[in-house]
Amino acid sequence: MGGAASLIASILSAATLLLLAGLLYVSFSHNLSNPLSSFLNVTSTVVSTGQNGTLITTTAQSVNTSQTSVALEEYALGLINADRHQYGLGNVTLSNEPSGQQHSDSMIVNNYFSHWDIYGMKPYMRYTLVGGTGAVSENIAFRESAACGIFGCNGNINVKQALQQMEYDMMYNDSACCNNGHRYNILDPNHNQVSIGIAYNASSVYFTEDFIDNYIAWSSYGIDNATQEMYLQGTLQGGYKLNSVQVSYDQQVQDMSKAQLAATSSYSYGTTVAGVVSSPLYYYTGIETIDADRYTVSGNSFNVAFSMKNLISKYGAGEYTVMVWLNGTSGSGFVGSTYTVFVNSQGTVYTPNAV
């Protein structure tokens, strides 16, 4: 891609910085429907999510048992938007994707705290599996009752107070632990939605903020399992423009122990391994170049199709995340959508179902 490639190559280095410390499946042609409803059916006596994506009333024994998950979600949203307003940023709205609640449920039920989950999946992988079509950047926080000690816990935690303190800490006490990653995420001007997850029992509260960039109205989005052809067709909203399409690679996910999860911190999109071009006249340096079978841009609409077959043959089993890079209204680039393709040891695209 000559000069264009060097511009895009500079964006590649930004990909590894996009998800800072602490921030941050298919018949894959899911056509905007949830590809794995069983993934949402987390068995929890705390706050759980139904198979239709609705949030179920809290049932845990807690000082706040009269509160519904929806009321707590609205409360947390108010805290987030109040922080954004202080810095002249617009509101984020609640996302329909339950990725935040799913992760908070998983952490409290399985007793861990990490951006990864017990199956070794990162936030953007889980986001694809719950039907997400934007791009997600995750904050997580945990708070325990002051009555907890080496002999266990007694007393009830005040969930609203815990949420308020966790939001404050992520905004104003974040430099030592996380290089202000949580704060930058809350104040990212490109975020326009958030998926909130709140799970608690009598002594602990787990809080997930999955911030989302959602600017594309998709008409076709997914992969043909048989041909391994990826389809991306949609219309951009809000003055944003298509910048590029790239693919990152993670080694095949594996179950993680609590000790392994406890040793994790920040996460990234893995290793960027390929970029898609509209013509053989263009190329990427340092990574694979994929010549698109179709790559058209007309006004705010785009239609891109390309084969993942050669890339999958080269790297084998693992997770291939298609990243749609956008140019913001200020001209800066950011990831506006991700789609994770899961490939097994036979080189076949599959849907993880042991979750």
C-alpha positions as CSV (number, residue, x, y, z in Angstrom):
1,M,0.0,0.0,0.0
2,G,3.0,2.3,-0.4
3,G,2.5,5.5,1.5
4,A,-0.9,4.4,2.6
5,A,0.6,1.3,4.1
6,S,3.1,3.4,6.2
7,L,0.2,5.4,7.6
8,I,-1.6,2.1,8.4
9,A,1.5,0.6,9.8
10,S,1.7,3.5,12.3
11,I,-1.8,2.6,13.4
12,L,-0.7,-1.0,14.0
13,S,1.6,0.1,16.7
14,A,-1.2,1.9,18.3
15,A,-3.2,-1.3,18.5
16,T,-1.0,-2.6,21.2
17,L,-1.5,0.5,23.2
18,L,-5.2,0.7,22.7
19,L,-6.1,-1.5,25.7
20,L,-4.0,-0.2,28.6
21,A,-3.3,-1.9,31.9
22,G,-6.5,-2.5,33.9
23,L,-8.8,-1.9,30.9
24,L,-9.2,-2.8,29.4
25,Y,-18.1,-17.2,19.4
26,V,-20.9,-19.0,15.1
27,S,-22.1,-20.5,12.7
28,F,-20.1,-17.4,12.4
29,S,-22.4,-15.8,9.9
30,H,-24.6,-14.9,12.8
31,N,-26.3,-12.0,10.9
32,L,-26.7,-9.9,14.0
33,S,-28.4,-12.5,16.1
34,N,-26.9,-14.1,19.2
35,P,-24.7,-17.0,18.0
36,L,-24.5,-18.8,21.4
37,S,-27.5,-18.2,23.7
38,S,-26.3,-20.9,26.1
39,F,-23.3,-18.7,26.8
40,L,-25.7,-16.2,28.5
41,N,-27.2,-18.8,30.8
42,V,-24.8,-18.3,33.7
43,T,-26.0,-20.3,36.8
44,S,-25.8,-17.8,39.6
45,T,-27.6,-17.1,42.8
46,V,-26.4,-13.6,42.6
47,V,-27.3,-11.5,39.5
48,S,-27.8,-13.6,36.3
49,T,-28.7,-13.1,32.7
50,G,-31.5,-14.9,31.0
51,Q,-31.3,-16.6,27.6
52,N,-33.1,-13.8,25.9
53,G,-30.6,-11.3,27.2
54,T,-32.8,-9.7,29.9
55,L,-31.3,-9.1,33.4
56,I,-32.9,-11.1,36.2
57,T,-33.8,-9.6,39.5
58,T,-31.1,-10.1,42.2
59,T,-31.8,-13.0,44.5
60,A,-28.7,-13.0,46.7
61,Q,-29.0,-12.5,50.4
62,S,-27.8,-9.0,50.7
63,V,-28.6,-5.7,52.3
64,N,-29.9,-4.6,48.9
65,T,-32.1,-7.6,48.0
66,S,-35.0,-5.3,47.2
67,Q,-33.0,-3.7,44.4
68,T,-33.2,-5.1,40.9
69,S,-30.1,-5.5,38.7
70,V,-31.7,-2.9,36.4
71,A,-31.9,-0.3,39.2
72,L,-28.2,-0.9,40.0
73,E,-27.3,-0.7,36.4
74,E,-29.0,2.7,36.0
75,Y,-27.2,3.9,39.2
76,A,-23.8,2.8,37.8
77,L,-24.6,4.4,34.5
78,G,-25.3,7.7,36.3
79,L,-21.9,7.5,38.0
80,I,-20.1,6.9,34.7
81,N,-21.8,9.8,32.9
82,A,-21.3,12.2,35.8
83,D,-17.6,11.6,35.4
84,R,-17.7,12.1,31.7
85,H,-19.7,15.3,32.1
86,Q,-16.9,16.8,34.3
87,Y,-14.6,16.6,31.3
88,G,-17.0,17.8,28.7
89,L,-17.9,14.4,27.2
90,G,-21.3,13.2,26.1
91,N,-23.2,10.4,27.8
92,V,-22.7,6.7,27.0
93,T,-26.0,4.8,26.8
94,L,-26.6,1.2,27.9
95,S,-25.8,-1.5,25.4
96,N,-28.1,-4.3,24.6
97,E,-25.2,-6.8,24.7
98,P,-24.9,-8.4,28.2
99,S,-21.2,-9.0,28.1
100,G,-20.6,-7.0,31.3
101,Q,-23.1,-8.9,33.3
102,Q,-21.9,-12.2,32.0
103,H,-18.4,-11.5,33.1
104,S,-19.4,-10.2,36.6
105,D,-21.5,-13.3,37.1
106,S,-18.6,-15.5,36.0
107,M,-16.2,-13.9,38.3
108,I,-18.4,-14.1,41.4
109,V,-19.6,-17.7,40.7
110,N,-16.1,-19.0,40.0
111,N,-14.3,-16.8,42.5
112,Y,-11.7,-15.0,40.4
113,F,-10.9,-11.5,39.3
114,S,-9.4,-11.0,35.8
115,H,-10.1,-9.6,32.3
116,W,-9.6,-13.2,31.2
117,D,-12.2,-15.8,32.2
118,I,-11.9,-19.5,33.2
119,Y,-11.9,-20.6,29.6
120,G,-9.0,-18.3,28.7
121,M,-11.1,-15.8,26.8
122,K,-10.4,-12.1,26.6
123,P,-13.2,-9.4,26.6
124,Y,-13.4,-9.0,22.9
125,M,-13.8,-12.7,22.4
126,R,-16.6,-12.9,24.8
127,Y,-18.1,-9.8,23.2
128,T,-18.4,-11.6,19.8
129,L,-20.0,-14.6,21.5
130,V,-22.8,-12.5,23.0
131,G,-23.6,-11.0,19.7
132,G,-21.6,-7.8,20.0
133,T,-20.8,-5.9,16.7
134,G,-18.9,-2.9,17.9
135,A,-15.6,-2.8,19.8
136,V,-15.3,-3.3,23.5
137,S,-12.8,-2.0,26.1
138,E,-13.2,-3.4,29.6
139,N,-12.8,-2.0,33.1
140,I,-13.3,-4.4,36.1
141,A,-13.3,-3.6,39.8
142,F,-13.9,-5.6,43.0
143,R,-14.8,-4.5,46.5
144,E,-15.2,-6.5,49.7
145,S,-16.9,-5.7,53.0
146,A,-14.8,-4.1,55.7
147,A,-16.1,-7.0,57.9
148,C,-14.0,-9.5,55.9
149,G,-10.8,-10.9,57.4
150,I,-8.7,-14.0,57.6
151,F,-11.6,-15.8,59.4
152,G,-14.1,-15.0,56.7
153,C,-16.8,-12.3,56.3
154,N,-19.8,-11.2,58.3
155,G,-22.2,-8.4,57.7
156,N,-23.7,-7.0,54.5
157,I,-22.1,-4.8,52.0
158,N,-23.8,-1.7,50.7
159,V,-23.8,-2.3,46.9
160,K,-24.4,1.4,45.9
161,Q,-21.7,2.6,48.2
162,A,-19.3,0.0,46.8
163,L,-20.1,1.0,43.2
164,Q,-19.6,4.7,44.0
165,Q,-16.2,3.9,45.6
166,M,-15.1,1.7,42.8
167,E,-16.0,4.3,40.1
168,Y,-14.2,7.0,42.2
169,D,-11.1,4.8,42.5
170,M,-11.0,4.0,38.8
171,M,-11.2,7.8,38.1
172,Y,-8.9,9.2,40.7
173,N,-6.8,6.5,42.3
174,D,-5.8,4.6,39.2
175,S,-2.3,5.8,38.5
176,A,-0.4,3.5,40.9
177,C,-2.1,0.2,39.9
178,C,-3.0,0.7,36.3
179,N,-1.3,3.7,34.7
180,N,-4.7,5.5,34.6
181,G,-6.0,2.9,32.2
182,H,-9.4,2.7,33.8
183,R,-9.7,6.5,33.9
184,Y,-8.7,6.8,30.2
185,N,-11.3,4.2,29.3
186,I,-14.1,6.1,31.2
187,L,-13.1,9.3,29.5
188,D,-12.5,7.9,26.0
189,P,-14.5,10.3,23.6
190,N,-15.1,7.5,21.1
191,H,-17.2,5.4,23.5
192,N,-20.9,5.8,23.0
193,Q,-22.3,2.7,24.8
194,V,-21.5,0.6,27.9
195,S,-22.5,-2.9,29.0
196,I,-22.6,-2.9,32.8
197,G,-22.2,-5.9,35.0
198,I,-22.9,-6.0,38.7
199,A,-22.8,-9.2,40.7
200,Y,-22.8,-9.3,44.5
201,N,-23.4,-11.4,47.6
202,A,-23.4,-10.5,51.3
203,S,-19.7,-9.5,51.3
204,S,-18.5,-8.7,47.8
205,V,-19.3,-6.7,44.7
206,Y,-17.9,-7.4,41.2
207,F,-18.3,-4.5,38.8
208,T,-17.7,-4.7,35.0
209,E,-17.8,-1.7,32.6
210,D,-17.6,-2.9,29.0
211,F,-17.3,0.4,27.1
212,I,-18.3,0.1,23.5
213,D,-17.7,2.0,20.2
214,N,-20.7,1.3,18.1
215,Y,-21.0,3.4,14.9
216,I,-21.8,0.8,12.2
217,A,-25.2,-0.3,11.0
218,W,-24.4,-3.7,9.8
219,S,-26.3,-5.4,6.9
220,S,-23.9,-8.4,6.6
221,Y,-21.3,-9.4,9.2
222,G,-19.7,-12.8,9.7
223,I,-17.8,-15.7,8.2
224,D,-18.8,-18.6,6.0
225,N,-17.6,-21.6,7.9
226,A,-17.2,-23.8,4.9
227,T,-15.3,-21.3,2.6
228,Q,-13.8,-19.2,5.4
229,E,-14.8,-16.1,3.6
230,M,-15.4,-13.0,5.8
231,Y,-18.1,-10.6,5.0
232,L,-18.3,-7.0,6.2
233,Q,-21.0,-4.7,4.9
234,G,-22.5,-1.7,6.6
235,T,-23.0,2.0,6.9
236,L,-21.1,4.3,9.2
237,Q,-22.8,6.8,11.4
238,G,-21.8,10.1,13.0
239,G,-19.3,11.2,10.4
240,Y,-16.9,8.3,10.9
241,K,-15.0,6.8,8.0
242,L,-13.6,3.4,7.2
243,N,-9.8,3.4,7.7
244,S,-8.7,-0.2,7.3
245,V,-9.4,-3.8,8.0
246,Q,-6.8,-5.9,9.9
247,V,-6.6,-9.3,11.6
248,S,-5.0,-10.2,14.9
249,Y,-4.1,-13.6,16.2
250,D,-4.2,-15.2,19.7
251,Q,-3.1,-18.8,20.4
252,Q,-6.0,-21.2,21.0
253,V,-7.8,-20.5,24.3
254,Q,-7.3,-22.9,27.1
255,D,-9.0,-23.3,30.5
256,M,-7.2,-21.1,33.2
257,S,-6.8,-21.9,36.8
258,K,-7.4,-19.3,39.6
259,A,-3.7,-18.9,40.0
260,Q,-3.2,-18.2,36.3
261,L,-6.1,-15.7,36.3
262,A,-4.7,-14.0,39.4
263,A,-1.4,-13.5,37.5
264,T,-3.0,-11.6,34.7
265,S,-3.2,-7.8,34.3
266,S,-3.7,-5.9,31.1
267,Y,-4.8,-7.4,27.8
268,S,-4.4,-6.6,24.1
269,Y,-5.8,-7.7,20.8
270,G,-3.0,-10.3,20.4
271,T,-0.6,-10.0,17.5
272,T,-1.6,-8.2,14.3
273,V,-0.8,-10.6,11.5
274,A,-2.6,-9.3,8.4
275,G,-4.2,-6.3,6.7
276,V,-6.8,-6.3,3.9
277,V,-6.2,-4.3,0.7
278,S,-8.6,-3.3,-2.1
279,S,-6.1,-3.9,-4.9
280,P,-2.8,-5.9,-5.5
281,L,-1.2,-2.5,-6.0
282,Y,-1.3,-1.9,-2.3
283,Y,0.5,-3.8,0.4
284,Y,1.3,-3.9,4.1
285,T,4.8,-4.1,5.5
286,G,5.8,-6.5,8.3
287,I,2.5,-8.4,8.2
288,E,0.5,-10.5,5.7
289,T,-1.4,-8.7,3.0
290,I,-4.8,-10.1,2.0
291,D,-6.2,-9.1,-1.4
292,A,-9.9,-8.6,-0.9
293,D,-12.3,-10.4,-3.1
294,R,-14.5,-7.2,-2.7
295,Y,-13.6,-3.9,-1.2
296,T,-15.8,-0.9,-2.1
297,V,-16.5,2.3,-0.2
298,S,-19.3,4.6,-1.3
299,G,-20.0,7.6,0.9
300,N,-20.6,6.2,4.4
301,S,-21.2,2.7,3.2
302,F,-18.7,-0.1,2.7
303,N,-18.7,-3.7,1.4
304,V,-15.7,-5.8,2.1
305,A,-15.2,-9.6,1.6
306,F,-12.0,-11.5,1.9
307,S,-10.8,-15.1,2.4
308,M,-9.3,-16.1,5.8
309,K,-8.3,-19.5,4.4
310,N,-4.6,-18.8,3.8
311,L,-4.1,-17.0,7.1
312,I,-5.8,-19.9,9.0
313,S,-3.6,-22.4,7.1
314,K,-0.5,-20.5,8.1
315,Y,-1.2,-19.9,11.8
316,G,-3.5,-22.9,12.6
317,A,-5.6,-23.2,15.7
318,G,-6.4,-20.1,17.6
319,E,-8.5,-17.0,17.7
320,Y,-8.5,-14.6,14.7
321,T,-10.0,-11.2,15.5
322,V,-11.0,-9.1,12.5
323,M,-10.6,-5.4,13.5
324,V,-12.4,-2.7,11.6
325,W,-10.4,0.5,12.0
326,L,-12.3,3.8,11.7
327,N,-11.2,7.5,11.4
328,G,-12.9,9.7,14.0
329,T,-14.3,13.1,13.3
330,S,-10.9,14.5,14.4
331,G,-9.1,12.2,11.9
332,S,-7.6,10.0,14.6
333,G,-7.9,6.2,14.1
334,F,-9.5,3.7,16.5
335,V,-10.9,0.2,16.4
336,G,-14.7,0.5,15.7
337,S,-15.6,-3.1,15.5
338,T,-14.1,-6.6,16.2
339,Y,-15.2,-10.0,15.3
340,T,-13.4,-13.1,16.7
341,V,-13.2,-16.2,14.6
342,F,-12.5,-19.4,16.6
343,V,-10.4,-22.1,14.8
344,N,-9.7,-25.6,16.1
345,S,-6.7,-27.9,15.6
346,Q,-8.3,-29.3,12.4
347,G,-8.3,-25.8,10.9
348,T,-12.1,-25.6,11.1
349,V,-14.1,-22.6,12.2
350,Y,-16.2,-23.6,15.2
351,T,-18.3,-22.2,18.0
352,P,-17.0,-22.7,21.6
353,N,-19.7,-24.4,23.6
354,A,-18.0,-25.6,26.8
355,V,-18.9,-22.4,28.6
